Amino acid sequence: MTTPQELVTNPSLDDAQVVRRVLAGEPELFEVLVRRHDARVYRTVRAILRDEDEAEDAMQAAWVSAYQHLGAFAHASSFTTWLVRIAANEALGRLRKRSHLVAVDDGGEDGGGPMDLRAEDPEERAAAHEAIRLVERAVDQLSAPYRAVFVLRDVEQLSTAETAEALGLGEEAVKVRLHRARGMLRRALGEEVSRAAPEAFPFLAPRCNRMVARVMEAVAGLRPGVA
């Protein structure tokens, strides 16, 4: 019998099909969605909250909310975008409880899009990992509106339209915030930003496995659909 973990990379089973099967009475397949998208949910909430412990709590809450509202997923749109919006709303709600969002300020030069980061020898790999850490620290210094847009566009590499939908913004606002975020980061780090961004904020397998267990335990006994 095929396990949910084995179905994660099955190209013939897309997210919309998994959603339909969960709603039709196979709740155990929700694990497929969690494993496919856990890193993206982590990066989204981590970008907004800038707190590791709270990020994991927000991830679990976002996944439970997604499970309870699976019936509201419009199959005409991207499951990724729908899910990221739930995660972003959860994180933003938590952030508002702590304090008001920092107002975005002016300025910044635009930069090029992210480039591939693949070092060929040990010294280059070490330098690449250090560049990633520098990017992560620099991104953490951005205000929340900039962090969220930068992570979704340059780390997760969502489109402008997908980012706008996920964050409830207009596309022009996304472009402006990305422009300013890249400018501030580029002034601080130079070209390392565009080379290292796609590898930033990893959510590695042991953490993913723990989160899968937490989420599946949390949704056990709940009914997928519209809460």
URMO-V58069 format. One record per residue. RES is the residue in three letters. SS is DSSP state (H for helix, E for strand, - for the rest). OMEGA is omega in whole degrees, 0 to 359 (NA if undefined). Layout:
BEGIN
res->RES ss->SS omega->OMEGA
res->RES ss->SS omega->OMEGA
END
This chain:
BEGIN
res->MET ss->- omega->181
res->THR ss->- omega->180
res->THR ss->- omega->176
res->PRO ss->H omega->181
res->GLN ss->H omega->179
res->GLU ss->H omega->181
res->LEU ss->H omega->185
res->VAL ss->- omega->184
res->THR ss->- omega->180
res->ASN ss->- omega->184
res->PRO ss->- omega->181
res->SER ss->- omega->181
res->LEU ss->- omega->181
res->ASP ss->- omega->185
res->ASP ss->H omega->181
res->ALA ss->H omega->178
res->GLN ss->H omega->178
res->VAL ss->H omega->179
res->VAL ss->H omega->181
res->ARG ss->H omega->181
res->ARG ss->H omega->176
res->VAL ss->H omega->181
res->LEU ss->H omega->182
res->ALA ss->- omega->175
res->GLY ss->- omega->176
res->GLU ss->- omega->185
res->PRO ss->H omega->180
res->GLU ss->H omega->180
res->LEU ss->H omega->174
res->PHE ss->H omega->177
res->GLU ss->H omega->179
res->VAL ss->H omega->180
res->LEU ss->H omega->180
res->VAL ss->H omega->181
res->ARG ss->H omega->180
res->ARG ss->H omega->192
res->HIS ss->H omega->184
res->ASP ss->H omega->181
res->ALA ss->H omega->180
res->ARG ss->H omega->178
res->VAL ss->H omega->178
res->TYR ss->H omega->182
res->ARG ss->H omega->180
res->THR ss->H omega->183
res->VAL ss->H omega->179
res->ARG ss->H omega->179
res->ALA ss->H omega->183
res->ILE ss->H omega->188
res->LEU ss->H omega->180
res->ARG ss->- omega->181
res->ASP ss->- omega->186
res->GLU ss->H omega->183
res->ASP ss->H omega->180
res->GLU ss->H omega->179
res->ALA ss->H omega->180
res->GLU ss->H omega->176
res->ASP ss->H omega->179
res->ALA ss->H omega->177
res->MET ss->H omega->181
res->GLN ss->H omega->180
res->ALA ss->H omega->180
res->ALA ss->H omega->179
res->TRP ss->H omega->178
res->VAL ss->H omega->178
res->SER ss->H omega->179
res->ALA ss->H omega->179
res->TYR ss->H omega->182
res->GLN ss->H omega->182
res->HIS ss->- omega->181
res->LEU ss->H omega->180
res->GLY ss->H omega->180
res->ALA ss->H omega->180
res->PHE ss->- omega->178
res->ALA ss->- omega->186
res->HIS ss->- omega->178
res->ALA ss->- omega->180
res->SER ss->- omega->182
res->SER ss->- omega->175
res->PHE ss->H omega->178
res->THR ss->H omega->182
res->THR ss->H omega->179
res->TRP ss->H omega->182
res->LEU ss->H omega->180
res->VAL ss->H omega->179
res->ARG ss->H omega->177
res->ILE ss->H omega->180
res->ALA ss->H omega->180
res->ALA ss->H omega->179
res->ASN ss->H omega->178
res->GLU ss->H omega->181
res->ALA ss->H omega->180
res->LEU ss->H omega->177
res->GLY ss->H omega->178
res->ARG ss->H omega->180
res->LEU ss->H omega->180
res->ARG ss->H omega->177
res->LYS ss->H omega->180
res->ARG ss->H omega->183
res->SER ss->- omega->176
res->HIS ss->- omega->177
res->LEU ss->- omega->177
res->VAL ss->- omega->181
res->ALA ss->- omega->178
res->VAL ss->- omega->179
res->ASP ss->- omega->188
res->ASP ss->- omega->159
res->GLY ss->- omega->176
res->GLY ss->- omega->176
res->GLU ss->- omega->179
res->ASP ss->- omega->178
res->GLY ss->- omega->180
res->GLY ss->- omega->180
res->GLY ss->- omega->182
res->PRO ss->- omega->180
res->MET ss->- omega->181
res->ASP ss->- omega->181
res->LEU ss->- omega->182
res->ARG ss->- omega->181
res->ALA ss->- omega->185
res->GLU ss->- omega->181
res->ASP ss->- omega->184
res->PRO ss->H omega->180
res->GLU ss->H omega->179
res->GLU ss->H omega->178
res->ARG ss->H omega->178
res->ALA ss->H omega->179
res->ALA ss->H omega->179
res->ALA ss->H omega->180
res->HIS ss->H omega->178
res->GLU ss->H omega->178
res->ALA ss->H omega->178
res->ILE ss->H omega->179
res->ARG ss->H omega->179
res->LEU ss->H omega->179
res->VAL ss->H omega->181
res->GLU ss->H omega->179
res->ARG ss->H omega->180
res->ALA ss->H omega->179
res->VAL ss->H omega->179
res->ASP ss->H omega->181
res->GLN ss->- omega->177
res->LEU ss->- omega->173
res->SER ss->- omega->188
res->ALA ss->H omega->180
res->PRO ss->H omega->178
res->TYR ss->H omega->181
res->ARG ss->H omega->184
res->ALA ss->H omega->181
res->VAL ss->H omega->181
res->PHE ss->H omega->182
res->VAL ss->H omega->181
res->LEU ss->H omega->183
res->ARG ss->H omega->189
res->ASP ss->H omega->177
res->VAL ss->H omega->178
res->GLU ss->- omega->178
res->GLN ss->- omega->169
res->LEU ss->- omega->177
res->SER ss->- omega->177
res->THR ss->H omega->181
res->ALA ss->H omega->180
res->GLU ss->H omega->179
res->THR ss->H omega->179
res->ALA ss->H omega->180
res->GLU ss->H omega->182
res->ALA ss->H omega->184
res->LEU ss->H omega->180
res->GLY ss->- omega->182
res->LEU ss->- omega->169
res->GLY ss->- omega->181
res->GLU ss->H omega->180
res->GLU ss->H omega->178
res->ALA ss->H omega->177
res->VAL ss->H omega->181
res->LYS ss->H omega->181
res->VAL ss->H omega->181
res->ARG ss->H omega->178
res->LEU ss->H omega->178
res->HIS ss->H omega->182
res->ARG ss->H omega->180
res->ALA ss->H omega->179
res->ARG ss->H omega->180
res->GLY ss->H omega->180
res->MET ss->H omega->179
res->LEU ss->H omega->181
res->ARG ss->H omega->177
res->ARG ss->H omega->182
res->ALA ss->H omega->191
res->LEU ss->H omega->181
res->GLY ss->- omega->188
res->GLU ss->- omega->180
res->GLU ss->H omega->183
res->VAL ss->H omega->185
res->SER ss->H omega->180
res->ARG ss->H omega->188
res->ALA ss->H omega->189
res->ALA ss->H omega->184
res->PRO ss->H omega->182
res->GLU ss->H omega->186
res->ALA ss->- omega->176
res->PHE ss->- omega->178
res->PRO ss->- omega->174
res->PHE ss->- omega->193
res->LEU ss->- omega->189
res->ALA ss->H omega->181
res->PRO ss->H omega->178
res->ARG ss->H omega->178
res->CYS ss->H omega->180
res->ASN ss->H omega->178
res->ARG ss->H omega->181
res->MET ss->H omega->177
res->VAL ss->H omega->180
res->ALA ss->H omega->179
res->ARG ss->H omega->183
res->VAL ss->H omega->183
res->MET ss->H omega->175
res->GLU ss->H omega->182
res->ALA ss->H omega->183
res->VAL ss->H omega->180
res->ALA ss->- omega->180
res->GLY ss->- omega->176
res->LEU ss->- omega->178
res->ARG ss->- omega->177
res->PRO ss->- omega->180
res->GLY ss->- omega->180
res->VAL ss->- omega->183
res->ALA ss->- omega->NA
END
